[in-house]
């Protein structure tokens, strides 16, 4: 899959086609939530999986990720929302990591209002 390209999958949800897209969310600061907004008229978010890395340990993780060995706690979450407000319809992606990373992505699957 190419970054930022919308793909129509063979899947269906509520009798509508499901679309998929990998969103480049950029670098993440430690212990800070990042929000990325896309102007897509999304009806339902079917799934959202985040990918991030490398962190300070050169590791790469997929969300949801949680690790605690007693001395270190590593957390990475990614979620998405179909945002509907009056005439504004957007897709919001939210990311959070306990360690800073140089890159993060979200694989989002969704249906559209127009289908």
C-alpha positions as CSV (number, residue, x, y, z in Angstrom):
1,X,0.0,0.0,0.0
2,X,1.2,3.5,-0.8
3,X,1.0,6.2,1.9
4,X,-2.0,8.5,1.6
5,X,-3.7,6.5,-1.2
6,X,-7.3,5.4,-0.6
7,X,-8.1,1.8,-1.6
8,X,-11.5,0.3,-1.9
9,X,-11.3,-3.2,-0.4
10,X,-13.5,-6.2,-1.1
11,X,-14.9,-6.0,2.5
12,X,-18.3,-4.6,3.3
13,X,-19.8,-3.2,6.5
14,X,-23.5,-2.3,6.9
15,X,-23.9,-3.2,3.2
16,X,-21.3,-0.5,2.2
17,X,-17.9,-0.9,0.7
18,X,-14.9,-0.6,3.1
19,X,-12.0,1.7,2.2
20,X,-8.5,1.5,3.6
21,X,-5.7,4.1,3.8
22,X,-2.3,4.4,5.5
23,X,-2.0,7.8,6.9
24,X,1.4,9.3,7.6
25,X,1.2,10.9,11.0
26,X,4.8,12.0,11.4
27,X,7.0,12.1,14.4
28,X,5.5,11.6,17.9
29,X,6.6,13.5,21.0
30,X,6.9,11.5,24.3
31,X,3.7,11.5,26.4
32,X,1.8,13.8,24.1
33,X,-1.3,13.0,22.1
34,X,-1.2,13.9,18.4
35,X,-4.2,14.5,16.3
36,X,-4.3,14.2,12.5
37,X,-7.3,15.3,10.5
38,X,-8.3,14.3,7.0
39,X,-11.2,15.7,5.0
40,X,-12.9,12.4,4.2
41,X,-16.7,12.0,4.6
42,X,-16.5,8.9,6.8
43,X,-19.6,7.2,7.9
44,X,-18.1,4.4,10.1
45,X,-14.6,3.7,11.2
46,X,-14.3,0.0,10.9
47,X,-10.8,-0.4,12.3
48,X,-7.6,1.6,13.1
49,X,-4.1,0.1,13.7
50,X,-1.2,2.4,14.5
51,X,2.4,1.7,13.6
52,X,5.3,3.7,15.2
53,X,9.1,3.7,15.4
54,X,11.8,3.6,15.8
55,X,11.7,4.8,19.4
56,X,14.7,5.5,21.6
57,X,15.4,1.7,21.8
58,X,15.1,1.4,18.0
59,X,12.0,-0.7,18.4
60,X,8.9,-0.5,16.1
61,X,5.4,-1.3,17.5
62,X,1.8,-1.7,16.3
63,X,-1.1,-0.6,18.4
64,X,-2.4,-1.3,20.8
65,X,0.9,-1.8,22.4
66,X,1.7,-2.2,26.1
67,X,4.9,-3.4,27.8
68,X,5.9,-3.2,31.5
69,X,9.0,-5.1,32.8
70,X,8.9,-3.4,36.3
71,X,11.4,-0.7,35.5
72,X,10.0,0.6,32.1
73,X,6.5,1.0,30.8
74,X,6.0,1.4,27.1
75,X,2.6,2.4,25.7
76,X,1.4,3.2,22.2
77,X,-2.2,3.8,21.2
78,X,-3.9,4.8,18.0
79,X,-7.6,5.4,17.4
80,X,-9.8,7.0,14.8
81,X,-13.1,8.9,14.8
82,X,-15.7,9.7,12.1
83,X,-16.4,13.3,13.1
84,X,-19.7,14.8,12.0
85,X,-20.5,18.4,12.9
86,X,-23.1,20.4,10.9
87,X,-21.6,20.5,7.4
88,X,-18.2,19.3,8.4
89,X,-17.3,15.6,8.0
90,X,-13.7,14.6,8.8
91,X,-11.7,11.6,9.8
92,X,-9.6,12.2,13.0
93,X,-6.7,9.9,14.0
94,X,-5.4,10.2,17.5
95,X,-2.0,8.8,18.6
96,X,-0.2,8.6,21.9
97,X,3.2,7.1,22.9
98,X,5.2,7.1,26.1
99,X,8.4,7.4,24.0
100,X,9.2,9.8,21.2
101,X,9.4,8.3,17.7
102,X,10.6,9.6,14.4
103,X,7.7,8.2,12.4
104,X,4.1,7.0,12.9
105,X,1.4,5.7,10.6
106,X,-2.3,4.7,10.9
107,X,-4.0,2.0,8.8
108,X,-7.6,3.1,8.9
109,X,-10.5,1.2,7.4
110,X,-13.8,3.0,7.0
111,X,-17.1,3.4,5.1
112,X,-18.2,6.6,3.4
113,X,-21.4,8.5,3.7
114,X,-21.8,8.8,-0.1
115,X,-21.9,5.0,-0.7
